[in-house]
Structures are given as C-alpha cells and as structure tokens.
C-alpha cells in the first residue's frame, strides 16, 4: 500500500498499490473485511480520496502530465475534475468540499502554486503562490492552517489559522494567496500559531508537531 484514504463514515478504505511491473492500481475495501477488495479506476491511478458522494477522486498520469480525475466505485462516470494538468495532490477537506493540489506557477516562480479546488463546482482559490506551503485542515472542518514561516534552528516556525464558514466556506484570501510571513490582519479573523507544519487537533489549543534538535561534535584528529 502506497497511499490510502478512509471514508467519512469510517467503513471503507481506498488505497493504492504498486504491481511488479511498476504500474499502480486503486482499490476499495471494507474496513471490517466483510467483502473482498474491489479494483477501481484505470491503471496508473494514484493518491485516492473519497469524495462527498462516495466517488473516488485520484491523480492520473497521462503522458508527461498529471490530471485530477474521479470515478464511481462501480467504475462508472469517469471524468476529469479539472481540464488542466496538475503537479500533484496534497489533501482533501474533512467534509470533502475542497481538494488541495499543486499546479504549475508563473515562469519566474521556483515553487508550484498551491490551490484549493472546489469539488462541488465553483472557482478555484489560490492558497500560496509566492511560497510553497502545505495547508492542513482541522478535523471538524472549521479551520485551515497555512504555514507562513518555516521552522529553523532558532524558531519553531509559524502558521496562520484561518476560520472557515459553514460547509467549509473559505473566506476572502489575498489575490496572490497567503503571503510568506503573513500577519493575521491579511486574512479576516485569522490568528497566528507559533508552529509550522503542524497537525491540528480537535480544538485550537491542541495540535501535534515535529520538534527537531541538532547536536554536533567536532573532533581533532592527528594525521601522520
């Protein structure tokens, strides 16, 4: 198993496997093992996620490009979610209203553009255009955390906590996305969290993060 996603009701899992010939395959299985796993989608699908209607949303390579596609679990109604290529899939929101993907950025940028794609239809929203970020959703879909300052030896980094409206509605974001080192005033209602790349918990007071320490020793070695 390379990647997987558990359905919102917790009863099924969609996952990706690699065959000996290096092709990838998508499967759906019952968590309680009450029925055999079923292969879904075309060969070459990766990064599967359950959509709000139970469909499987995944990344598919066609030639030199990747596309965001979807298919019903019985193999019907296969279609592209986006008409243009993507670079890769990051995550899906808890209520399955948004998919975060990376797409090609402006030629002068060294980072991909990180976009929120509405799975119910609508306009895609830029999250980060001027720097690379890995947004994370709170489990209840009430907040989106965007890292704005990377951790270093002297700082744990920083994230911007952005409140979402009903049905995971995104607030108005800056046209160029969330800027590096952005302050709370840049997005209405947002707050700073003194950690980057965090994993949100059930409320704003609890989250997991990686704490890195570096220890080095220098030795003088006599040479003949």
Beta strands, then each sheet from edge to edge (+ up, - down):
strand 1: 3-6
strand 2: 12-18
strand 3: 24-30
strand 4: 38-40
strand 5: 45-50
strand 6: 56-62
strand 7: 65-71
strand 8: 79-80
strand 9: 88-92
strand 10: 98-103
strand 11: 113-118
strand 12: 125-128
strand 13: 136-137
strand 14: 143-149
strand 15: 158-163
strand 16: 191-193
strand 17: 199-200
strand 18: 207-208
sheet 1: 1+ 2- 3+ 4-
sheet 2: 5+ 6- 7+ 8-
sheet 3: 9+ 10- 11+ 12-
sheet 4: 13+ 14- 15+ 16-
sheet 5: 17+ 18-
end
